[in-house]
């Protein structure tokens, strides 16, 4: 990932707590966990379009 973009997002508290828990369980930072979730969703969407 050589081309990084910075952004700021807001999450409902319940979703933020879920994300924190997921990141802890996967031994990832919250950022890395978000990237993983989005990459998986992108792959799934691409497969559904094919």
PyMOL Python script that loads the backbone (N, CA, C, O; Angstrom):
from pymol import cmd

cmd.read_pdbstr("""\
ATOM      1  N   UNK A   1       0.838  -1.185   0.000  1.00  0.00           N
ATOM      2  CA  UNK A   1       0.000   0.000   0.000  1.00  0.00           C
ATOM      3  C   UNK A   1       0.879   1.243   0.000  1.00  0.00           C
ATOM      4  O   UNK A   1       1.135   1.822   1.056  1.00  0.00           O
ATOM      5  N   UNK A   2       1.325   1.641  -1.130  1.00  0.00           N
ATOM      6  CA  UNK A   2       2.201   2.801  -1.199  1.00  0.00           C
ATOM      7  C   UNK A   2       1.420   4.102  -1.274  1.00  0.00           C
ATOM      8  O   UNK A   2       1.954   5.161  -0.943  1.00  0.00           O
ATOM      9  N   UNK A   3       0.180   4.044  -1.699  1.00  0.00           N
ATOM     10  CA  UNK A   3      -0.628   5.244  -1.859  1.00  0.00           C
ATOM     11  C   UNK A   3      -1.660   5.299  -0.737  1.00  0.00           C
ATOM     12  O   UNK A   3      -2.727   4.693  -0.838  1.00  0.00           O
ATOM     13  N   UNK A   4      -1.340   6.023   0.327  1.00  0.00           N
ATOM     14  CA  UNK A   4      -2.224   6.088   1.483  1.00  0.00           C
ATOM     15  C   UNK A   4      -2.987   7.399   1.499  1.00  0.00           C
ATOM     16  O   UNK A   4      -2.450   8.447   1.140  1.00  0.00           O
ATOM     17  N   UNK A   5      -4.235   7.335   1.913  1.00  0.00           N
ATOM     18  CA  UNK A   5      -5.058   8.529   2.084  1.00  0.00           C
ATOM     19  C   UNK A   5      -5.527   8.575   3.532  1.00  0.00           C
ATOM     20  O   UNK A   5      -5.898   7.551   4.105  1.00  0.00           O
ATOM     21  N   UNK A   6      -5.508   9.742   4.106  1.00  0.00           N
ATOM     22  CA  UNK A   6      -5.993   9.907   5.474  1.00  0.00           C
ATOM     23  C   UNK A   6      -7.448  10.348   5.434  1.00  0.00           C
ATOM     24  O   UNK A   6      -7.870  11.096   4.552  1.00  0.00           O
ATOM     25  N   UNK A   7      -8.202   9.863   6.413  1.00  0.00           N
ATOM     26  CA  UNK A   7      -9.599  10.256   6.516  1.00  0.00           C
ATOM     27  C   UNK A   7     -10.019  10.197   7.974  1.00  0.00           C
ATOM     28  O   UNK A   7      -9.314   9.636   8.813  1.00  0.00           O
ATOM     29  N   UNK A   8     -11.142  10.765   8.260  1.00  0.00           N
ATOM     30  CA  UNK A   8     -11.695  10.708   9.606  1.00  0.00           C
ATOM     31  C   UNK A   8     -13.142  10.252   9.473  1.00  0.00           C
ATOM     32  O   UNK A   8     -13.896  10.773   8.652  1.00  0.00           O
ATOM     33  N   UNK A   9     -13.513   9.288  10.281  1.00  0.00           N
ATOM     34  CA  UNK A   9     -14.881   8.776  10.234  1.00  0.00           C
ATOM     35  C   UNK A   9     -15.476   8.770  11.634  1.00  0.00           C
ATOM     36  O   UNK A   9     -14.747   8.771  12.627  1.00  0.00           O
ATOM     37  N   UNK A  10     -16.798   8.765  11.710  1.00  0.00           N
ATOM     38  CA  UNK A  10     -17.509   8.671  12.984  1.00  0.00           C
ATOM     39  C   UNK A  10     -18.334   7.406  12.977  1.00  0.00           C
ATOM     40  O   UNK A  10     -18.986   7.083  11.983  1.00  0.00           O
ATOM     41  N   UNK A  11     -18.307   6.688  14.092  1.00  0.00           N
ATOM     42  CA  UNK A  11     -19.055   5.448  14.233  1.00  0.00           C
ATOM     43  C   UNK A  11     -19.989   5.546  15.423  1.00  0.00           C
ATOM     44  O   UNK A  11     -19.666   6.211  16.408  1.00  0.00           O
ATOM     45  N   UNK A  12     -21.140   4.896  15.349  1.00  0.00           N
ATOM     46  CA  UNK A  12     -21.960   4.767  16.555  1.00  0.00           C
ATOM     47  C   UNK A  12     -21.149   4.013  17.613  1.00  0.00           C
ATOM     48  O   UNK A  12     -20.337   3.153  17.274  1.00  0.00           O
ATOM     49  N   UNK A  13     -21.367   4.332  18.883  1.00  0.00           N
ATOM     50  CA  UNK A  13     -20.600   3.732  19.968  1.00  0.00           C
ATOM     51  C   UNK A  13     -20.591   2.218  19.942  1.00  0.00           C
ATOM     52  O   UNK A  13     -19.549   1.597  20.151  1.00  0.00           O
ATOM     53  N   UNK A  14     -21.751   1.615  19.686  1.00  0.00           N
ATOM     54  CA  UNK A  14     -21.850   0.152  19.665  1.00  0.00           C
ATOM     55  C   UNK A  14     -20.966  -0.447  18.571  1.00  0.00           C
ATOM     56  O   UNK A  14     -20.311  -1.467  18.787  1.00  0.00           O
ATOM     57  N   UNK A  15     -20.952   0.183  17.409  1.00  0.00           N
ATOM     58  CA  UNK A  15     -20.120  -0.302  16.305  1.00  0.00           C
ATOM     59  C   UNK A  15     -18.635  -0.121  16.620  1.00  0.00           C
ATOM     60  O   UNK A  15     -17.817  -0.977  16.283  1.00  0.00           O
ATOM     61  N   UNK A  16     -18.294   0.978  17.259  1.00  0.00           N
ATOM     62  CA  UNK A  16     -16.901   1.223  17.631  1.00  0.00           C
ATOM     63  C   UNK A  16     -16.417   0.179  18.632  1.00  0.00           C
ATOM     64  O   UNK A  16     -15.292  -0.307  18.518  1.00  0.00           O
ATOM     65  N   UNK A  17     -17.237  -0.167  19.593  1.00  0.00           N
ATOM     66  CA  UNK A  17     -16.859  -1.197  20.563  1.00  0.00           C
ATOM     67  C   UNK A  17     -16.678  -2.547  19.882  1.00  0.00           C
ATOM     68  O   UNK A  17     -15.757  -3.293  20.212  1.00  0.00           O
ATOM     69  N   UNK A  18     -17.560  -2.864  18.926  1.00  0.00           N
ATOM     70  CA  UNK A  18     -17.435  -4.115  18.173  1.00  0.00           C
ATOM     71  C   UNK A  18     -16.118  -4.128  17.396  1.00  0.00           C
ATOM     72  O   UNK A  18     -15.402  -5.129  17.389  1.00  0.00           O
ATOM     73  N   UNK A  19     -15.808  -3.011  16.746  1.00  0.00           N
ATOM     74  CA  UNK A  19     -14.568  -2.910  15.970  1.00  0.00           C
ATOM     75  C   UNK A  19     -13.342  -3.080  16.869  1.00  0.00           C
ATOM     76  O   UNK A  19     -12.405  -3.794  16.512  1.00  0.00           O
ATOM     77  N   UNK A  20     -13.348  -2.433  18.018  1.00  0.00           N
ATOM     78  CA  UNK A  20     -12.231  -2.575  18.958  1.00  0.00           C
ATOM     79  C   UNK A  20     -12.052  -4.032  19.368  1.00  0.00           C
ATOM     80  O   UNK A  20     -10.931  -4.537  19.422  1.00  0.00           O
ATOM     81  N   UNK A  21     -13.161  -4.699  19.655  1.00  0.00           N
ATOM     82  CA  UNK A  21     -13.101  -6.103  20.067  1.00  0.00           C
ATOM     83  C   UNK A  21     -12.562  -6.978  18.934  1.00  0.00           C
ATOM     84  O   UNK A  21     -11.722  -7.847  19.166  1.00  0.00           O
ATOM     85  N   UNK A  22     -13.037  -6.752  17.726  1.00  0.00           N
ATOM     86  CA  UNK A  22     -12.559  -7.517  16.576  1.00  0.00           C
ATOM     87  C   UNK A  22     -11.057  -7.321  16.382  1.00  0.00           C
ATOM     88  O   UNK A  22     -10.330  -8.282  16.133  1.00  0.00           O
ATOM     89  N   UNK A  23     -10.603  -6.097  16.493  1.00  0.00           N
ATOM     90  CA  UNK A  23      -9.176  -5.798  16.331  1.00  0.00           C
ATOM     91  C   UNK A  23      -8.357  -6.510  17.406  1.00  0.00           C
ATOM     92  O   UNK A  23      -7.315  -7.093  17.108  1.00  0.00           O
ATOM     93  N   UNK A  24      -8.821  -6.464  18.647  1.00  0.00           N
ATOM     94  CA  UNK A  24      -8.104  -7.157  19.733  1.00  0.00           C
ATOM     95  C   UNK A  24      -8.023  -8.649  19.458  1.00  0.00           C
ATOM     96  O   UNK A  24      -6.963  -9.256  19.610  1.00  0.00           O
ATOM     97  N   UNK A  25      -9.146  -9.245  19.051  1.00  0.00           N
ATOM     98  CA  UNK A  25      -9.179 -10.687  18.796  1.00  0.00           C
ATOM     99  C   UNK A  25      -8.248 -11.097  17.663  1.00  0.00           C
ATOM    100  O   UNK A  25      -7.716 -12.207  17.668  1.00  0.00           O
ATOM    101  N   UNK A  26      -8.049 -10.219  16.700  1.00  0.00           N
ATOM    102  CA  UNK A  26      -7.197 -10.516  15.548  1.00  0.00           C
ATOM    103  C   UNK A  26      -5.777  -9.981  15.718  1.00  0.00           C
ATOM    104  O   UNK A  26      -4.956 -10.075  14.806  1.00  0.00           O
ATOM    105  N   UNK A  27      -5.496  -9.419  16.892  1.00  0.00           N
ATOM    106  CA  UNK A  27      -4.177  -8.816  17.161  1.00  0.00           C
ATOM    107  C   UNK A  27      -3.794  -7.791  16.099  1.00  0.00           C
ATOM    108  O   UNK A  27      -2.674  -7.786  15.588  1.00  0.00           O
ATOM    109  N   UNK A  28      -4.748  -6.929  15.783  1.00  0.00           N
ATOM    110  CA  UNK A  28      -4.531  -5.874  14.791  1.00  0.00           C
ATOM    111  C   UNK A  28      -4.859  -4.525  15.408  1.00  0.00           C
ATOM    112  O   UNK A  28      -5.547  -4.437  16.425  1.00  0.00           O
ATOM    113  N   UNK A  29      -4.357  -3.488  14.780  1.00  0.00           N
ATOM    114  CA  UNK A  29      -4.798  -2.143  15.143  1.00  0.00           C
ATOM    115  C   UNK A  29      -6.211  -1.970  14.593  1.00  0.00           C
ATOM    116  O   UNK A  29      -6.650  -2.728  13.728  1.00  0.00           O
ATOM    117  N   UNK A  30      -6.907  -0.976  15.099  1.00  0.00           N
ATOM    118  CA  UNK A  30      -8.250  -0.721  14.565  1.00  0.00           C
ATOM    119  C   UNK A  30      -8.167  -0.363  13.088  1.00  0.00           C
ATOM    120  O   UNK A  30      -9.025  -0.767  12.304  1.00  0.00           O
ATOM    121  N   UNK A  31      -7.148   0.389  12.703  1.00  0.00           N
ATOM    122  CA  UNK A  31      -6.978   0.746  11.301  1.00  0.00           C
ATOM    123  C   UNK A  31      -6.793  -0.497  10.440  1.00  0.00           C
ATOM    124  O   UNK A  31      -7.439  -0.645   9.402  1.00  0.00           O
ATOM    125  N   UNK A  32      -5.902  -1.392  10.878  1.00  0.00           N
ATOM    126  CA  UNK A  32      -5.657  -2.619  10.112  1.00  0.00           C
ATOM    127  C   UNK A  32      -6.920  -3.467  10.030  1.00  0.00           C
ATOM    128  O   UNK A  32      -7.181  -4.093   9.003  1.00  0.00           O
ATOM    129  N   UNK A  33      -7.701  -3.493  11.102  1.00  0.00           N
ATOM    130  CA  UNK A  33      -8.943  -4.266  11.095  1.00  0.00           C
ATOM    131  C   UNK A  33      -9.946  -3.661  10.121  1.00  0.00           C
ATOM    132  O   UNK A  33     -10.611  -4.388   9.384  1.00  0.00           O
ATOM    133  N   UNK A  34     -10.058  -2.352  10.114  1.00  0.00           N
ATOM    134  CA  UNK A  34     -10.958  -1.688   9.161  1.00  0.00           C
ATOM    135  C   UNK A  34     -10.540  -1.972   7.721  1.00  0.00           C
ATOM    136  O   UNK A  34     -11.387  -2.257   6.874  1.00  0.00           O
ATOM    137  N   UNK A  35      -9.245  -1.895   7.442  1.00  0.00           N
ATOM    138  CA  UNK A  35      -8.748  -2.179   6.094  1.00  0.00           C
ATOM    139  C   UNK A  35      -9.112  -3.604   5.705  1.00  0.00           C
ATOM    140  O   UNK A  35      -9.570  -3.835   4.586  1.00  0.00           O
ATOM    141  N   UNK A  36      -8.917  -4.562   6.604  1.00  0.00           N
ATOM    142  CA  UNK A  36      -9.246  -5.964   6.328  1.00  0.00           C
ATOM    143  C   UNK A  36     -10.738  -6.135   6.028  1.00  0.00           C
ATOM    144  O   UNK A  36     -11.106  -6.805   5.063  1.00  0.00           O
ATOM    145  N   UNK A  37     -11.587  -5.534   6.848  1.00  0.00           N
ATOM    146  CA  UNK A  37     -13.038  -5.641   6.659  1.00  0.00           C
ATOM    147  C   UNK A  37     -13.445  -5.055   5.306  1.00  0.00           C
ATOM    148  O   UNK A  37     -14.249  -5.647   4.586  1.00  0.00           O
ATOM    149  N   UNK A  38     -12.894  -3.906   4.968  1.00  0.00           N
ATOM    150  CA  UNK A  38     -13.248  -3.254   3.704  1.00  0.00           C
ATOM    151  C   UNK A  38     -12.721  -4.050   2.515  1.00  0.00           C
ATOM    152  O   UNK A  38     -13.413  -4.172   1.504  1.00  0.00           O
ATOM    153  N   UNK A  39     -11.510  -4.593   2.617  1.00  0.00           N
ATOM    154  CA  UNK A  39     -10.974  -5.413   1.525  1.00  0.00           C
ATOM    155  C   UNK A  39     -11.829  -6.659   1.312  1.00  0.00           C
ATOM    156  O   UNK A  39     -12.077  -7.049   0.171  1.00  0.00           O
ATOM    157  N   UNK A  40     -12.278  -7.283   2.388  1.00  0.00           N
ATOM    158  CA  UNK A  40     -13.142  -8.458   2.264  1.00  0.00           C
ATOM    159  C   UNK A  40     -14.467  -8.087   1.599  1.00  0.00           C
ATOM    160  O   UNK A  40     -14.951  -8.809   0.727  1.00  0.00           O
ATOM    161  N   UNK A  41     -15.050  -6.965   2.008  1.00  0.00           N
ATOM    162  CA  UNK A  41     -16.312  -6.519   1.413  1.00  0.00           C
ATOM    163  C   UNK A  41     -16.129  -6.202  -0.070  1.00  0.00           C
ATOM    164  O   UNK A  41     -16.997  -6.510  -0.888  1.00  0.00           O
ATOM    165  N   UNK A  42     -15.009  -5.594  -0.409  1.00  0.00           N
ATOM    166  CA  UNK A  42     -14.716  -5.271  -1.812  1.00  0.00           C
ATOM    167  C   UNK A  42     -14.603  -6.546  -2.640  1.00  0.00           C
ATOM    168  O   UNK A  42     -15.156  -6.627  -3.737  1.00  0.00           O
ATOM    169  N   UNK A  43     -13.889  -7.542  -2.118  1.00  0.00           N
ATOM    170  CA  UNK A  43     -13.755  -8.820  -2.818  1.00  0.00           C
ATOM    171  C   UNK A  43     -15.094  -9.514  -2.993  1.00  0.00           C
ATOM    172  O   UNK A  43     -15.378 -10.073  -4.053  1.00  0.00           O
ATOM    173  N   UNK A  44     -15.910  -9.477  -1.957  1.00  0.00           N
ATOM    174  CA  UNK A  44     -17.235 -10.095  -2.027  1.00  0.00           C
ATOM    175  C   UNK A  44     -18.094  -9.392  -3.077  1.00  0.00           C
ATOM    176  O   UNK A  44     -18.773 -10.051  -3.865  1.00  0.00           O
ATOM    177  N   UNK A  45     -18.068  -8.068  -3.091  1.00  0.00           N
ATOM    178  CA  UNK A  45     -18.853  -7.309  -4.065  1.00  0.00           C
ATOM    179  C   UNK A  45     -18.384  -7.605  -5.487  1.00  0.00           C
ATOM    180  O   UNK A  45     -19.198  -7.720  -6.403  1.00  0.00           O
ATOM    181  N   UNK A  46     -17.078  -7.727  -5.665  1.00  0.00           N
ATOM    182  CA  UNK A  46     -16.525  -8.025  -6.993  1.00  0.00           C
ATOM    183  C   UNK A  46     -16.982  -9.404  -7.460  1.00  0.00           C
ATOM    184  O   UNK A  46     -17.351  -9.579  -8.622  1.00  0.00           O
ATOM    185  N   UNK A  47     -16.957 -10.389  -6.550  1.00  0.00           N
ATOM    186  CA  UNK A  47     -17.390 -11.744  -6.894  1.00  0.00           C
ATOM    187  C   UNK A  47     -18.874 -11.799  -7.224  1.00  0.00           C
ATOM    188  O   UNK A  47     -19.286 -12.555  -8.105  1.00  0.00           O
ATOM    189  N   UNK A  48     -19.677 -11.009  -6.529  1.00  0.00           N
ATOM    190  CA  UNK A  48     -21.119 -10.997  -6.783  1.00  0.00           C
ATOM    191  C   UNK A  48     -21.449 -10.370  -8.129  1.00  0.00           C
ATOM    192  O   UNK A  48     -22.466 -10.705  -8.738  1.00  0.00           O
ATOM    193  N   UNK A  49     -20.600  -9.464  -8.598  1.00  0.00           N
ATOM    194  CA  UNK A  49     -20.822  -8.817  -9.888  1.00  0.00           C
ATOM    195  C   UNK A  49     -20.431  -9.721 -11.045  1.00  0.00           C
ATOM    196  O   UNK A  49     -20.927  -9.553 -12.159  1.00  0.00           O
ATOM    197  N   UNK A  50     -19.551 -10.672 -10.794  1.00  0.00           N
ATOM    198  CA  UNK A  50     -19.043 -11.548 -11.863  1.00  0.00           C
ATOM    199  C   UNK A  50     -20.068 -12.582 -12.272  1.00  0.00           C
ATOM    200  O   UNK A  50     -19.803 -13.396 -13.157  1.00  0.00           O
TER     201      UNK A  50
END
""", "prot")
cmd.dss("prot")
cmd.show_as("cartoon", "prot")
cmd.util.cbc("prot")
cmd.orient("prot")
